[in-house]
Amino acid sequence: MRLPSRADRFRPALDAWETHDAIVLQVELAGVRPEDVRVIVDGEFVQISGRRAARYEAPPRRHLQLEIAQGSFERVVRLRAPYDSDGVTAALDDGILTIRFPLRGTVTPRSIPVKS
């Protein structure tokens, strides 16, 4: 049986969806501090990168099992809908990074009266 090596690349899980007024990305970043995450928005691309450091109570004498991925990561997502770049927000809470891209030119659904 092959055990994952520390050389295996850290690739955090990412969910993306669109609502009536925004595109939302969520990235699973348990154990990553906000200051260790970088979000760059460039046109229709968003780059999410950073680093998850090893967290040991004391330096290990020898490793018995390593399953928590650590090291550098990067995800790039292409956004196809026009969004308001000035309104983009990002927050890291309970290990989940949430980035909101408000859609540009959205219309709130409303009822249109029909006249005779």
Buried (B, 14 or more C-beta within 10 A) or exposed (E): EEEEEEEEEBEBEBEBEBEEEBBEBBBEBEEBEEEBBEBEBEEEEBEBBBBBEEEEEEEEEEEEEBEEBBEEBEBEBEBEEEBEEEEBEBEBEEEBBBBBBBBEEBEEEEEEEEEE
